[in-house]
């Protein structure tokens, strides 16, 4: 199929109505489009469609006499994309309407072309009143699920508005310099020679901040492993873990491998990287190969050490625990569609299970760094507080950051603070 909007509608229907991850649905669709501008449009339509689904999906209940969601899912998603083009991407209305009608035909839904045209033109006629109606409810105003808004209000009453706004803003790009192969100053100059303006982060030791997205994978510095794409909040893990030369280190939940690679760029360490998903561990392997790094990779559940641990203790353990990912919604907007309120307690139990299983593997005097990309206290502060109460040999280590909030024994970065994703960190030392 050559129509970019039609392809985007199929991607969005899979994500919003079938529960497929945006990354999983979008990648093969991107691969099927040769023109770079069309790929960029597809990416924008799919991402913004997922980001604003919770606003414009309810709008269609007003605009349609008979729902299309179940009987014509791709067409329903196409209408959401039509509204996204008008309201979010600011495509001229006449162009957005005409292109969306053409996309209906490309989907082999020509009998519905007049309906698509009528729905979008009605939106344009009644735009002001329809938007005002959507703005009266917090869920449709902010395009976030009601349960998550309630959790944010409970946990972050003073910051909830800024968190919600950050969730609807596309994430800015950030790069990580591989200090084994180049300095940041060298990379800034090289990027400039390829038309990419970038500057060194003032508070992150290896971070480069580009002025714009630039298709980084095409750059020689990316292909030969001198730069990687990684948000600055994730780059903090290497600083806080403080893995030094010769140490034995465990990255307990390693995929996709950004933090493991950063640790290996920083120091000559004996690193074991675990990942329970065989498909995801391939991404770790690919990153290691591109960067020219080596470590031991193993497919295993970190919570079952009896199946993989060789009884040699670790000086450092990084537990980047599976979580709700509510701190990276701006980067992965489908989280708003797929996560449910009932998931959080189960995730917290899993996080506690991993902590308890890994603690005996840590050397006396060693450090465990607990990390999540969640902003919910139930997964962060409460998990660590319970762990510290249960383990008398565990001591929280204080640390300072230029941004974020002290939360119990750890520190929470909220989405957008310092230009970063939302991340929680707690560093715990085992008393000798």
Number of C-alpha atoms within 10 A of each C-alpha: 10 12 18 22 26 27 25 29 29 21 31 33 26 20 24 22 16 11 15 17 19 21 13 12 19 22 12 11 18 19 9 12 18 10 9 11 10 16 18 15 14 24 20 17 27 28 24 23 33 28 27 25 26 21 26 23 21 13 19 20 13 13 15 14 8 10 14 16 16 10 10 14 20 25 25 24 29 29 27 28 30 31 29 25 22 19 17 14 15 11 15 11 17 12 12 21 24 15 17 27 26 20 26 26 15 17 18 12 15 15 10 15 18 11 15 25 20 16 19 25 15 13 20 17 11 11 14 10 11 16 17 11 13 18 15 10 13 15 17 22 17 21 26 24 19 15 14 18 19 14 17 21 14 13 15 17 11 11 12 18 15 14 23 19 14 22 27 18 16 16 19 17 19 22 22 24 28 24 16 14 16 14 13 23 13 10 21 19 14 17 18 13 10 11 9 19 17 21 18 19 17 10 13 15 17 21 25 28 20 21 13 12 10 14 10 18 12 9 15 14 19 18 14 13 20 21 27 24 16 18 23 25 22 21 20 20 22 21 13 20 21 14 24 16 12 12 15 20 25 26 23 24 25 26 24 17 23 20 22 27 25 25 23 24 19 18 17 14 18 19 24 19 25 23 23 17 13 12 11 15 22 16 16 22 19 13 20 19 13 15 22 16 15 15 15 11 17 16 15 19 17 25 19 13 16 11 10 13 12 9 10 10 18 23 22 25 28 26 22 22 23 17 22 23 19 26 28 23 27 26 19 20 26 26 21 23 19 16 17 13 12 9 11 16 12 12 17 21 14 18 25 19 16 21 20 15 15 20 20 14 20 21 20 16 14 18 28 28 23 24 25 25 28 26 27 24 20 17 27 28 22 17 19 25 14 11 17 16 11 11 12 10 15 21 16 19 15 12 13 11 13 9 15 18 14 17 16 15 20 24 23 27 24 29 29 20 16 14 18 22 26 28 26 28 28 24 24 25 19 20 13 9
